[in-house]
Amino acid sequence: MKFAILLTFILFIGCASAFQIGVYPAEINISSNVGERNCFGVGILTSTNVSIKIGDRWAGEGIKPNGLKDYNLTASDLGLEVYHADNIYVDKEKSLEICILAHRGGNFRGGLLFSSGAYGVGNLINIHAENRNMLELTGAFIGTNFKGNALLVVIISVGLLGILVLVFILIKIRKN
């Protein structure tokens, strides 16, 4: 009986295995101009040599995601282009470059998903894209502000008026 228990234990030890997958950094923050391609590095760690499928999902603009169900949009739904390989082979560790291009301004929140079979992991991406090519006029720019130059304007105006009066008086004197 002891032999049967020992044999069963040895057989189960050989069948047990664990798969680990990790990705870094956990969160990526990008501040960009509209139309500007931004690239960043991502590292993937695995416990074995494995094929990894890469994808991305996005939450609607202005939504604070409260779980995976809120990441239900594609990049193109939000006017984004995400450049990455669809499948890669990872031999314990691999670095890859991901690029994102925003076609419109806004704040976007998404995730990169890395999966192998039933296992997967992801990281968060926060993008703030601005349209900095637009001419922005503010009230201070539109209005006039003579605080520092008000005295100079008054002096020049009075001086020109004085010269004009003198010219007028000289013309009157010459006629008489």
C-alpha positions, 0 to 999 in steps of 0.5 A: 500500500505504501508503494502505491501511494509513493508511486501515485505521488511521484507520477503527480509531481511529474504532471504538475507545471506552471506557466508564468507571463509578465509585461512591463511597464504596467502603465504607459503615459503619453502626451502627444500632438495630433498626427505625431507618432509616439513609440515606446518599449514594452518587455515581456517575460515568460517562464517557457518559450511560447508564442504570444498574441498581441492586441489592444482594446480601448475605453470610450473617451471620458469613461473611467473604466471599471473593469475589462468590460469597459474596454470595448472599443478598437483603436480605429473607433477612437481615431487612433492607430496602434502599430504592433506585431500581432504574434511574436515568439518569446524565448523567456524574455523579449522587448518590442516597440509599440507605436501609437498615432492619434488623428484627433485630440482627446484623452484616451485610455486603453490596454495592450493585451498579451495572451498565450492560450488561456493565459494573458496579461496586459498593461494600461495606456493613457494618451493625452493628444492635443491639436497644437497647430491651431491658433489659440487666441485668449482674452488677454491677446484679443484685448488691449493692455496699456497699463505700462504704456498708458503714460507714453500714449498720453505724452505722445498724443498731447505732444502731437496736439501741441505741434498741430496747434503751433502749426495752426498759429504760425499759419495764422500769423503769416497770413496777417 
